[in-house]
Amino acid sequence: MSSASLLPMARAVFYDANGNPLAGGFVHTYVPGGTTPKTTWQDSAETTPNANPIILDANGSCLLYGAGVYQITVTDSLGNSVPAYSGLSTDPASEAASAAMQPVIQAATVGDALALLGASGSFPSIAALRANATDQPIVVVVPSYYAGGTSGGGVYWLNATDTSSADNGGTIIVDAANHRWYLETFGAPISVTQFGAKLDGYFDDTTAWQAAINYVTSIRNATASGGKLTAPPGFSSISAALLITGPIIIEGAGDGAGSGTGNSGGTVIRTTNATADAFTVTTPLSVIFRNLRIDVFSTTTKTAGSGIAISMAGSDINLGSVVEQCTIVGYTSCIYLVSCANYSIVNNRLLGFLANGIYDAATTSNPDLGDATITGNTIWAQNSTPTDSCIRLDPAGGMEVSSNKLLGSPYGIRLTVSQGPTGTLNIFGNSIEQQLVYCIRVEQSTPGKTYGDIVIANNEIAVVSPPTPQGAISIVAGSSQYLTNILIHDNNLLMVHTTAQPQISIQDGANVQVHNNNIDLGAVAGPSGIATGGNVGNAWVLENTFTGTTSASFYSAGLSTSTVLVDRNGMTFSQLATWRNGSEVYVTDGTCTSSTNATLTGSGSGATALRARGNWYSAQYGVTG
């Protein structure tokens, strides 16, 4: 009978994120690279096997003996993953082999490293290594994954203690004599070429990518050396979605693109599949995409699928994923998110999408996610479906949308708040041009769900002759004030079209401030500047600047049982629109020293309006301020 080795500690003790023993937690042990259970024992003689999963005692501990390499997953008593312990564990023989490799890793040159290894053999390709039937020499060099190639391969050493691991296509190669050859990475990240990807624009690299991803995601900590998967410049053809089930960093050589095989200008991942995602992420752990171009073959007509889809099921939440310095072209949505929080989408180019550039979809299980950053992106498409958006956000968690360049699409930024209940939305410093319907639109129509704290500031918005313009900034809710604390300030709006739609339209919400905006209505008659609707409560319209020609009002109001203050906007008052029963409208500009400078008018039973050319005159009408 074989003798079990001691895993990293015999009486293993596990802790939660707060440093408390993981009492009642579970330890699952598998064969690496899959979900096949692998037995551990309570003793070195392998007489008493552990249950699988192992249930931790009140001290968060268990006896843990094993033989060979394990993939370990640890959860708390409720089944929530504890990622700090999840990954690979090795027996002492493998640990000793790794320690013995340190002088090789630290050698000054590759030649010195090979001399220390005593490498005296070589194989022209991985296929030739697989065909090997001898156990000599114990260290070999494979110059390329494919014979005559220039990428992949590396230094492989014979692990005589491993008799069971499967050939994973890259880091473990099983030869004809059933030997296991391990790739020595010298501490460098794994390259997709070491799993057989050619990146030549013709060969289908799907299998190589998936094998490389499976290996790297099995490593415990995706931020440590070995948790990164790299790809060189070239065109990599794929024919199916690449599934990511664990933490990983995928980093290419750049997001540029040029014509011709080998002239990619970066790492281009190009699909031939009309309906699949390029990458589908289902792990709750952080996944990072960096310096890639993801697009579609010119002969493929895309009808579904996203460039990057991070989609969680049930109550699971993906935390901390990042997409940066990537170009994604030609997918239904460039980036599609479901149940994601604390993510960053930074400095990307998202182009030619069929529906949405970025779509963060809410679910009833996780309605209040967010705390995310979308900044520095260029997002452009000429799609025309009425609901399409450059950026669409359904959840009601905290969001920062800043410094993006948005062009085309019916909507620039659309927050639908389909779930709620709370959150903070900051939209600032964006350049938004030529949206076909709305530039910025915030919607909430779910009863009992209140979304608060919306800041729209310092944006540059320009629209010239859109086909169906509905205005630059629109706030819309249901029949009640489901939106609260809305601040719209210091935006520059340039509109040149002939419709009568207002440029800033606040139709619903409580505690609304619109101030210091510059509204240029252009040289044609038609649009009005600012409108507040019948469900607005407590609105202040202060010190905005209006320029251009208009046949309508600079400011118009249709109010219900609300108070609106319109002060120092430099506008004329000859065409204030009607207001509704029970509303109060106070307007002032200039200097008012007596009641003779004020005019009290009304429209509708019970409506009251004070229009005063001056400071507030409160003696007669009881107006404060």
C-alpha positions as CSV (number, residue, x, y, z in Angstrom):
1,M,0.0,0.0,0.0
2,S,1.2,3.5,-0.8
3,S,1.9,5.9,2.0
4,A,0.1,9.3,2.1
5,S,2.1,12.5,2.5
6,L,1.4,15.3,4.8
7,L,-0.4,18.1,3.0
8,P,0.7,21.7,4.0
9,M,-0.4,21.0,7.6
10,A,-1.9,17.9,9.1
11,R,-4.3,19.6,11.4
12,A,-5.4,22.2,8.9
13,V,-7.0,25.4,10.4
14,F,-9.2,27.6,8.2
15,Y,-10.3,31.2,9.0
16,D,-12.9,33.6,7.6
17,A,-12.2,37.1,6.2
18,N,-12.4,38.5,9.7
19,G,-9.8,36.1,11.1
20,N,-12.3,34.0,13.0
21,P,-12.2,30.1,12.8
22,L,-14.3,28.8,9.9
23,A,-16.5,26.7,12.2
24,G,-18.8,24.4,10.3
25,G,-17.2,25.2,7.0
26,F,-16.6,22.8,4.1
27,V,-13.4,21.7,2.4
28,H,-13.9,20.1,-1.1
29,T,-11.0,18.2,-2.6
30,Y,-10.8,17.4,-6.4
31,V,-8.5,16.1,-9.1
32,P,-7.0,19.3,-10.6
33,G,-8.7,20.9,-13.5
34,G,-12.2,19.6,-12.8
35,T,-14.9,18.5,-10.4
36,T,-13.9,14.8,-9.9
37,P,-13.6,14.2,-6.1
38,K,-10.2,13.1,-4.8
39,T,-9.8,11.4,-1.5
40,T,-7.9,12.7,1.5
41,W,-7.3,10.8,4.8
42,Q,-7.2,11.4,8.6
43,D,-3.9,9.4,8.9
44,S,-0.7,8.9,6.9
45,A,-1.4,5.2,6.4
46,E,-4.5,6.0,4.4
47,T,-6.8,3.9,6.6
48,T,-9.4,6.4,7.5
49,P,-10.6,8.5,4.6
50,N,-12.2,11.9,5.1
51,A,-15.7,12.7,3.9
52,N,-15.7,14.9,0.8
53,P,-16.5,17.6,1.5
54,I,-14.8,17.7,4.9
55,I,-16.9,19.4,7.6
56,L,-14.7,21.7,9.8
57,D,-15.0,21.4,13.6
58,A,-15.8,24.3,16.0
59,N,-12.1,25.4,15.7
60,G,-12.3,25.5,11.9
61,S,-9.9,22.6,11.6
62,C,-9.6,19.1,10.3
63,L,-7.0,16.3,9.7
64,L,-5.8,16.5,6.2
65,Y,-3.5,14.0,4.7
66,G,-3.2,13.4,0.9
67,A,-1.2,12.0,-1.9
68,G,-0.3,14.0,-5.0
69,V,-1.9,17.2,-6.3
70,Y,-5.3,18.5,-5.2
71,Q,-7.6,21.2,-6.3
72,I,-9.2,22.6,-3.1
73,T,-12.3,24.7,-2.7
74,V,-13.3,26.0,0.7
75,T,-16.7,27.4,1.7
76,D,-18.3,28.7,4.9
77,S,-21.2,26.9,6.6
78,L,-23.7,28.6,4.2
79,G,-21.8,27.5,1.1
80,N,-20.2,30.9,0.3
81,S,-16.7,30.6,-1.3
82,V,-13.6,31.5,0.8
83,P,-11.3,32.2,-2.1
84,A,-8.1,32.7,0.0
85,Y,-7.9,28.9,0.5
86,S,-9.1,27.8,-2.9
87,G,-6.6,26.5,-5.5
88,L,-4.0,23.9,-5.8
89,S,-2.1,22.1,-3.0
90,T,0.9,19.8,-3.6
91,D,2.6,17.0,-1.7
92,P,6.1,17.3,-0.2
93,A,7.7,15.7,-3.3
94,S,6.4,18.4,-5.5
95,E,7.2,21.1,-3.0
96,A,10.8,19.8,-2.8
97,A,11.0,19.8,-6.6
98,S,9.8,23.5,-6.7
99,A,12.4,24.4,-4.1
100,A,15.1,22.6,-6.0
101,M,14.2,24.8,-9.1
102,Q,15.0,28.1,-7.3
103,P,18.7,28.2,-8.4
104,V,17.5,27.6,-12.0
105,I,14.9,30.4,-11.7
106,Q,17.4,32.8,-10.3
107,A,20.1,32.0,-13.0
108,A,21.5,35.1,-14.9
109,T,20.8,33.7,-18.4
110,V,18.8,30.9,-20.0
111,G,22.0,29.2,-20.8
112,D,23.0,29.1,-17.2
113,A,19.6,27.8,-16.2
114,L,19.8,25.0,-18.8
115,A,23.3,24.1,-17.5
116,L,22.0,23.8,-14.0
117,L,19.1,21.7,-15.2
118,G,21.5,19.4,-17.0
119,A,19.2,19.6,-20.0
120,S,20.7,17.4,-22.7
121,G,17.7,16.5,-24.6
122,S,15.2,18.3,-26.8
123,F,12.1,17.6,-28.8
124,P,11.0,19.7,-31.8
125,S,7.4,20.0,-30.7
126,I,4.9,19.1,-28.0
127,A,3.7,16.3,-30.3
128,A,7.2,14.8,-30.3
129,L,7.4,15.0,-26.5
130,R,4.1,13.2,-26.2
131,A,5.5,10.5,-28.5
132,N,8.5,10.0,-26.1
133,A,8.8,6.5,-24.6
134,T,11.9,6.9,-22.5
135,D,12.7,8.5,-19.1
136,Q,16.0,10.0,-20.1
137,P,17.0,12.8,-20.0
138,I,14.9,14.2,-17.1
139,V,14.9,17.8,-18.4
140,V,14.3,18.7,-22.0
141,V,13.8,21.8,-24.2
142,V,10.9,22.1,-26.6
143,P,11.7,25.2,-28.8
144,S,8.1,25.6,-30.1
145,Y,4.7,24.1,-29.6
146,Y,4.5,23.0,-33.2
147,A,7.5,21.7,-35.2
148,G,9.1,24.6,-37.1
149,G,7.1,27.2,-35.2
150,T,8.4,30.1,-33.2
151,S,6.1,30.3,-30.1
152,G,5.0,28.1,-27.3
153,G,7.1,25.2,-25.9
154,G,9.6,25.8,-23.1
155,V,11.6,23.8,-20.6
156,Y,10.0,20.6,-19.3
157,W,11.1,18.3,-16.4
158,L,10.1,14.8,-15.7
159,N,8.0,14.5,-12.5
160,A,8.5,10.8,-11.6
161,T,6.2,11.1,-8.5
162,D,3.1,12.0,-10.6
163,T,1.4,9.0,-12.2
164,S,-2.2,10.2,-12.5
165,S,-2.5,13.8,-13.6
166,A,-4.2,14.3,-17.0
167,D,-2.5,16.0,-20.0
168,N,-3.8,19.5,-19.9
169,G,-2.3,20.5,-23.2
170,G,0.3,22.9,-21.9
171,T,1.8,22.7,-18.4
172,I,1.5,18.9,-18.0
173,I,2.3,16.7,-21.0
174,V,1.8,12.9,-20.7
175,D,4.1,10.9,-23.0
176,A,3.8,7.5,-24.6
177,A,5.4,5.9,-21.5
178,N,2.8,7.5,-19.2
179,H,5.4,10.0,-17.8
180,R,4.3,13.5,-16.7
181,W,6.4,16.3,-18.1
182,Y,5.9,19.6,-16.2
183,L,6.5,23.0,-17.8
184,E,9.0,25.2,-15.9
185,T,7.8,28.8,-16.2
186,F,10.7,30.4,-14.3
187,G,8.2,32.5,-12.5
188,A,6.8,34.1,-15.7
189,P,3.1,34.2,-16.6
190,I,1.6,31.5,-18.8
191,S,1.2,32.3,-22.5
192,V,-1.8,31.0,-24.5
193,T,0.8,29.8,-27.1
194,Q,2.1,27.3,-24.5
195,F,-1.3,25.6,-24.9
196,G,-1.1,25.5,-28.7
197,A,-2.7,28.8,-29.8
198,K,-1.2,29.9,-33.1
199,L,-2.6,33.4,-33.5
200,D,-2.1,33.2,-37.3
201,G,-5.6,34.2,-38.3
202,Y,-6.5,30.8,-39.7
203,F,-6.1,28.1,-37.1
204,D,-9.0,27.7,-34.7
205,D,-7.4,28.6,-31.3
206,T,-10.6,27.9,-29.2
207,T,-9.3,24.7,-27.6
208,A,-6.0,26.2,-26.8
209,W,-7.5,29.3,-25.2
210,Q,-10.0,27.2,-23.1
211,A,-7.3,24.8,-21.9
212,A,-5.0,27.8,-20.9
213,I,-7.9,29.5,-19.1
214,N,-8.8,26.3,-17.3
215,Y,-5.3,25.9,-16.0
216,V,-4.8,29.5,-14.9
217,T,-8.1,29.8,-13.2
218,S,-7.2,26.7,-11.1
219,I,-4.4,28.7,-9.5
220,R,-5.5,30.1,-6.1
221,N,-4.6,33.8,-6.4
222,A,-5.1,35.4,-9.8
223,T,-3.1,38.4,-8.7
224,A,0.0,36.4,-8.0
225,S,2.6,35.2,-10.5
226,G,1.0,32.4,-12.6
227,G,-2.5,33.9,-12.3
228,K,-2.0,35.8,-15.5
229,L,-2.6,34.5,-19.0
230,T,-0.8,36.4,-21.7
231,A,-1.1,36.5,-25.5
232,P,1.4,37.9,-28.0
233,P,0.5,40.0,-31.1
234,G,-1.5,38.3,-33.7
235,F,-5.0,37.3,-34.9
236,S,-6.5,34.5,-32.8
237,S,-9.5,32.8,-34.4
238,I,-12.2,31.3,-32.1
239,S,-15.4,29.5,-32.9
240,A,-17.1,29.3,-29.5
241,A,-17.5,31.2,-26.3
242,L,-14.5,31.0,-23.9
243,L,-15.8,30.1,-20.4
244,I,-14.1,31.6,-17.3
245,T,-15.1,29.9,-14.0
246,G,-12.4,31.3,-11.7
247,P,-10.1,34.3,-11.1
248,I,-7.8,35.3,-13.9
249,I,-5.9,38.1,-15.6
250,I,-6.0,37.9,-19.4
251,E,-3.5,40.4,-20.9
252,G,-2.8,40.9,-24.6
253,A,-0.1,42.9,-26.4
254,G,-2.4,45.8,-27.3
255,D,-5.8,46.6,-28.7
256,G,-4.7,47.9,-32.1
257,A,-5.6,46.2,-35.4
258,G,-4.2,46.2,-38.9
259,S,-4.6,44.2,-42.0
260,G,-2.9,40.9,-42.7
261,T,-1.9,37.9,-40.6
262,G,0.9,38.9,-38.2
263,N,0.1,42.6,-38.6
264,S,-2.4,42.9,-35.9
265,G,-0.9,45.8,-34.0
266,G,-1.9,43.9,-30.8
267,T,-3.7,40.8,-29.7
268,V,-6.9,40.3,-31.8
269,I,-9.4,37.7,-30.7
270,R,-11.8,37.2,-33.7
271,T,-14.9,35.0,-33.6
272,T,-16.6,33.1,-36.4
273,N,-19.6,32.3,-34.2
274,A,-22.8,34.4,-35.1
275,T,-24.4,34.0,-31.7
276,A,-21.9,33.2,-28.9
277,D,-20.0,35.5,-26.5
278,A,-16.3,35.8,-27.0
279,F,-15.8,35.5,-23.2
280,T,-18.4,34.2,-20.7
281,V,-17.6,34.8,-17.0
282,T,-19.5,32.9,-14.3
283,T,-17.2,33.2,-11.3
284,P,-17.9,35.5,-8.4
285,L,-14.1,36.3,-8.2
286,S,-12.3,39.1,-10.0
287,V,-11.5,38.7,-13.7
288,I,-9.4,41.3,-15.5
289,F,-9.2,41.9,-19.2
290,R,-6.4,44.1,-20.5
291,N,-4.9,45.2,-23.8
292,L,-7.1,43.1,-26.2
293,R,-9.1,43.6,-29.3
294,I,-12.2,41.4,-29.5
295,D,-14.1,41.5,-32.8
296,V,-15.9,39.5,-35.5
297,F,-14.8,38.0,-38.8
298,S,-16.0,40.0,-41.8
299,T,-17.8,37.0,-43.2
300,T,-19.8,36.5,-39.9
301,T,-23.1,38.2,-39.4
302,K,-23.5,38.7,-35.6
303,T,-27.1,38.2,-34.3
304,A,-26.4,37.6,-30.6
305,G,-23.6,37.4,-28.0
306,S,-21.4,39.9,-26.2
307,G,-17.7,40.6,-26.4
308,I,-17.4,40.1,-22.6
309,A,-20.3,38.8,-20.7
310,I,-20.0,38.6,-16.9
311,S,-23.3,36.9,-15.9
312,M,-24.0,35.5,-12.4
313,A,-26.8,33.2,-11.5
314,G,-29.1,33.3,-8.5
315,S,-27.8,35.3,-5.6
316,D,-24.1,35.1,-6.7
317,I,-22.3,38.4,-7.3
318,N,-19.2,39.0,-9.2
319,L,-16.9,41.4,-7.4
320,G,-14.1,43.6,-8.7
321,S,-13.8,42.7,-12.3
322,V,-11.9,45.0,-14.7
323,V,-12.0,45.7,-18.4
324,E,-9.3,48.2,-19.5
325,Q,-7.5,49.3,-22.7
326,C,-9.6,46.9,-24.8
327,T,-11.3,47.4,-28.2
328,I,-14.5,45.5,-28.7
329,V,-16.3,45.7,-32.1
330,G,-19.4,44.2,-33.7
331,Y,-21.1,42.4,-30.8
332,T,-24.7,42.7,-29.6
333,S,-23.4,44.3,-26.5
334,C,-19.7,45.0,-26.1
335,I,-19.8,44.4,-22.3
336,Y,-22.8,42.7,-20.7
337,L,-23.0,42.5,-16.9
338,V,-25.5,40.7,-14.6
339,S,-25.2,40.9,-10.8
340,C,-21.8,42.6,-10.8
341,A,-20.4,45.1,-8.3
342,N,-17.3,47.1,-7.7
343,Y,-16.3,46.7,-11.3
344,S,-14.2,49.1,-13.5
345,I,-14.6,49.7,-17.2
346,V,-11.8,52.1,-18.1
347,N,-10.2,53.5,-21.3
348,N,-11.8,51.1,-23.7
349,R,-13.1,51.6,-27.3
350,L,-16.5,50.0,-27.7
351,L,-17.6,50.3,-31.3
352,G,-20.2,49.1,-33.8
353,F,-22.4,47.3,-31.3
354,L,-25.9,46.1,-32.3
355,A,-27.6,47.1,-29.0
356,N,-25.6,48.5,-26.1
357,G,-22.0,49.4,-25.6
358,I,-22.2,48.6,-21.9
359,Y,-25.3,47.0,-20.4
360,D,-25.5,46.4,-16.7
361,A,-28.7,44.4,-16.1
362,A,-30.4,44.2,-12.8
363,T,-32.0,41.1,-11.3
364,T,-34.6,40.6,-8.5
365,S,-32.0,38.6,-6.5
366,N,-29.4,41.4,-6.6
367,P,-31.2,44.7,-7.4
368,D,-29.0,47.2,-5.6
369,L,-25.5,46.5,-6.9
370,G,-23.1,49.0,-8.4
371,D,-20.3,50.9,-6.7
372,A,-18.8,50.8,-10.2
373,T,-16.7,53.1,-12.4
374,I,-17.2,53.6,-16.1
375,T,-14.6,56.2,-17.2
376,G,-12.4,57.3,-20.2
377,N,-14.2,55.1,-22.7
378,T,-15.0,55.9,-26.4
379,I,-18.4,54.3,-27.2
380,W,-19.8,54.7,-30.7
381,A,-22.3,52.9,-32.9
382,Q,-24.9,53.8,-35.6
383,N,-27.6,51.5,-34.3
384,S,-31.2,52.7,-34.4
385,T,-33.4,50.4,-32.2
386,P,-35.3,52.8,-29.9
387,T,-34.0,51.3,-26.7
388,D,-30.3,51.0,-27.6
389,S,-27.8,52.8,-25.6
390,C,-24.1,53.6,-25.4
391,I,-24.3,52.9,-21.6
392,R,-27.4,51.3,-20.0
393,L,-27.6,50.8,-16.3
394,D,-30.4,48.9,-14.6
395,P,-29.2,48.4,-11.0
396,A,-29.5,51.2,-8.4
397,G,-26.2,50.9,-6.7
398,G,-23.6,53.7,-6.7
399,M,-22.2,54.5,-10.2
400,E,-19.6,56.9,-11.6
401,V,-19.9,57.5,-15.3
402,S,-17.2,60.1,-16.2
403,S,-15.0,61.4,-19.0
404,N,-16.5,59.1,-21.6
405,K,-16.9,60.0,-25.3
406,L,-20.3,58.9,-26.5
407,L,-21.6,59.1,-30.1
408,G,-24.5,57.7,-32.0
409,S,-27.2,55.3,-30.6
410,P,-30.7,56.4,-29.5
411,Y,-29.5,56.9,-25.9
412,G,-26.2,58.1,-24.6
413,I,-26.5,57.2,-20.9
414,R,-29.7,55.5,-19.8
415,L,-30.4,54.6,-16.1
416,T,-33.6,52.6,-16.0
417,V,-33.5,51.7,-12.3
418,S,-35.7,48.7,-12.8
419,Q,-35.2,47.5,-9.3
420,G,-33.9,50.0,-6.7
421,P,-34.1,50.8,-3.9
422,T,-31.2,53.2,-3.2
423,G,-28.0,54.4,-4.8
424,T,-25.9,57.3,-6.0
425,L,-25.4,58.1,-9.7
426,N,-22.7,60.6,-10.7
427,I,-22.6,61.5,-14.4
428,F,-19.9,64.1,-15.0
429,G,-17.3,65.3,-17.5
430,N,-18.7,63.3,-20.5
431,S,-18.8,64.4,-24.1
432,I,-22.1,63.2,-25.6
433,E,-22.8,63.9,-29.3
434,Q,-25.4,63.0,-31.9
435,Q,-27.6,60.7,-29.8
436,L,-30.7,60.0,-31.8
437,V,-33.3,60.3,-29.0
438,Y,-31.9,61.2,-25.5
439,C,-28.4,62.1,-24.4
440,I,-29.0,61.4,-20.7
441,R,-32.1,59.8,-19.4
442,V,-33.0,58.6,-15.9
443,E,-36.1,56.5,-15.5
444,Q,-37.9,55.0,-12.5
445,S,-41.4,53.6,-12.6
446,T,-41.4,50.8,-10.0
447,P,-43.8,51.6,-7.1
448,G,-42.1,51.7,-3.7
449,K,-38.6,51.9,-5.1
450,T,-37.0,55.3,-4.5
451,Y,-33.7,56.2,-6.2
452,G,-31.8,59.1,-4.7
453,D,-28.8,61.3,-5.2
454,I,-28.4,61.9,-8.9
455,V,-25.7,64.3,-10.0
456,I,-25.4,65.3,-13.7
457,A,-22.6,67.9,-14.0
458,N,-19.9,69.3,-16.4
459,N,-21.0,67.4,-19.4
460,E,-20.7,68.6,-23.0
461,I,-23.7,67.7,-25.0
462,A,-24.2,68.5,-28.7
463,V,-26.9,67.3,-31.1
464,V,-27.3,68.5,-34.6
465,S,-30.6,67.6,-36.4
466,P,-31.3,64.2,-34.9
467,P,-34.2,62.3,-36.5
468,T,-36.3,61.9,-33.3
469,P,-34.9,64.3,-30.7
470,Q,-36.4,64.2,-27.3
471,G,-33.9,66.4,-25.5
472,A,-30.5,66.4,-23.9
473,I,-31.3,65.5,-20.2
474,S,-34.5,63.8,-19.2
475,I,-35.7,62.7,-15.7
476,V,-38.8,60.5,-15.8
477,A,-40.5,58.4,-13.2
478,G,-44.0,57.1,-12.5
479,S,-47.0,58.8,-11.0
480,S,-45.1,59.4,-7.7
481,Q,-41.8,61.0,-6.8
482,Y,-39.6,57.9,-7.0
483,L,-36.5,60.0,-7.8
484,T,-35.1,62.3,-5.2
485,N,-32.2,64.8,-4.7
486,I,-31.4,65.5,-8.4
487,L,-28.7,68.0,-9.1
488,I,-28.0,69.2,-12.7
489,H,-25.4,71.8,-13.0
490,D,-22.6,73.3,-15.1
491,N,-23.5,71.4,-18.3
492,N,-23.0,72.9,-21.8
493,L,-25.9,72.0,-24.1
494,L,-25.8,72.8,-27.8
495,M,-28.9,71.9,-29.7
496,V,-29.7,72.6,-33.3
497,H,-33.1,71.1,-34.2
498,T,-36.6,72.3,-34.8
499,T,-38.7,70.3,-32.4
500,A,-40.4,71.7,-29.4
501,Q,-38.8,69.2,-26.9
502,P,-37.1,70.9,-23.9
503,Q,-33.4,70.5,-23.6
504,I,-33.6,69.7,-19.8
505,S,-36.8,68.0,-18.9
506,I,-37.6,67.1,-15.2
507,Q,-41.0,65.4,-15.3
508,D,-40.8,63.6,-11.9
509,G,-38.8,63.8,-8.7
510,A,-38.4,65.7,-5.5
511,N,-35.7,68.2,-4.4
512,V,-34.5,69.1,-7.9
513,Q,-31.8,71.7,-8.6
514,V,-30.9,72.9,-12.1
515,H,-28.3,75.6,-12.0
516,N,-25.4,77.2,-13.9
517,N,-26.1,75.4,-17.1
518,N,-25.3,76.9,-20.5
519,I,-28.1,76.2,-22.9
520,D,-27.6,77.2,-26.5
521,L,-30.8,76.6,-28.5
522,G,-29.2,77.2,-31.8
523,A,-30.2,79.5,-34.7
524,V,-33.6,77.8,-35.4
525,A,-36.9,78.3,-33.7
526,G,-38.6,75.5,-31.8
527,P,-37.1,74.0,-28.7
528,S,-37.5,75.3,-25.2
529,G,-34.8,75.3,-22.6
530,I,-36.0,73.8,-19.3
531,A,-39.3,72.1,-18.4
532,T,-40.5,70.7,-15.1
533,G,-43.5,68.4,-15.1
534,G,-46.5,67.7,-13.0
535,N,-44.9,65.3,-10.5
536,V,-42.0,67.5,-9.5
537,G,-41.7,68.6,-5.9
538,N,-39.5,71.4,-4.7
539,A,-37.5,72.4,-7.7
540,W,-35.0,75.3,-8.0
541,V,-33.9,76.6,-11.4
542,L,-31.0,79.0,-10.7
543,E,-28.6,81.2,-12.8
544,N,-28.7,79.3,-16.0
545,T,-27.7,80.9,-19.3
546,F,-29.8,80.8,-22.4
547,T,-28.7,81.7,-25.9
548,G,-30.2,81.2,-29.4
549,T,-33.5,81.7,-31.1
550,T,-36.7,80.1,-29.9
551,S,-40.4,80.5,-30.5
552,A,-41.1,78.8,-27.2
553,S,-40.3,79.7,-23.6
554,F,-36.8,79.6,-22.3
555,Y,-38.4,78.1,-19.2
556,S,-41.7,76.4,-19.0
557,A,-43.5,74.6,-16.2
558,G,-46.5,72.4,-15.8
559,L,-46.7,71.8,-12.1
560,S,-48.9,70.0,-9.6
561,T,-49.0,70.9,-5.8
562,S,-45.3,71.8,-6.0
563,T,-43.0,74.8,-5.4
564,V,-40.7,75.9,-8.1
565,L,-38.2,78.7,-7.8
566,V,-36.8,80.3,-11.0
567,D,-34.2,82.8,-10.1
568,R,-31.6,84.9,-12.0
569,N,-31.7,83.0,-15.3
570,G,-31.5,86.0,-17.6
571,M,-34.7,84.9,-19.4
572,T,-37.8,86.7,-20.5
573,F,-41.0,86.0,-18.6
574,S,-43.5,86.7,-21.4
575,Q,-44.2,83.1,-22.2
576,L,-44.2,81.1,-19.0
577,A,-46.3,78.0,-19.7
578,T,-49.4,77.2,-17.6
579,W,-49.1,75.5,-14.3
580,R,-51.6,73.1,-12.7
581,N,-54.1,73.3,-9.9
582,G,-52.5,73.9,-6.5
583,S,-49.0,74.7,-7.8
584,E,-46.8,77.7,-6.7
585,V,-44.3,79.2,-9.0
586,Y,-41.9,82.0,-7.9
587,V,-39.8,83.8,-10.5
588,T,-37.5,86.7,-9.9
589,D,-34.8,88.6,-11.8
590,G,-33.3,92.1,-11.2
591,T,-34.3,94.4,-8.4
592,C,-37.7,94.5,-6.7
593,T,-38.3,97.0,-4.0
594,S,-42.1,97.0,-3.7
595,S,-45.2,95.1,-4.6
596,T,-45.7,97.3,-7.6
597,N,-42.7,95.6,-9.3
598,A,-44.3,92.2,-8.8
599,T,-47.1,90.6,-10.7
600,L,-49.3,87.9,-9.3
601,T,-51.0,85.7,-11.8
602,G,-52.9,82.4,-11.8
603,S,-54.0,79.7,-14.2
604,G,-56.3,77.0,-12.9
605,S,-58.3,76.9,-9.7
606,G,-56.1,77.4,-6.7
607,A,-52.9,78.0,-8.7
608,T,-50.6,80.8,-7.6
609,A,-47.6,82.4,-9.3
610,L,-45.5,85.4,-8.3
611,R,-43.3,86.8,-11.0
612,A,-41.1,89.6,-9.7
613,R,-38.4,91.6,-11.5
614,G,-36.2,91.7,-8.5
615,N,-35.3,90.1,-5.2
616,W,-37.9,88.2,-3.3
617,Y,-40.7,90.5,-2.2
618,S,-42.3,88.7,0.7
619,A,-44.4,91.3,2.6
620,Q,-47.5,91.0,0.6
621,Y,-47.4,87.4,-0.6
622,G,-45.5,85.7,2.3
623,V,-42.7,84.5,0.0
624,T,-39.5,83.7,1.9
625,G,-36.0,84.1,0.6
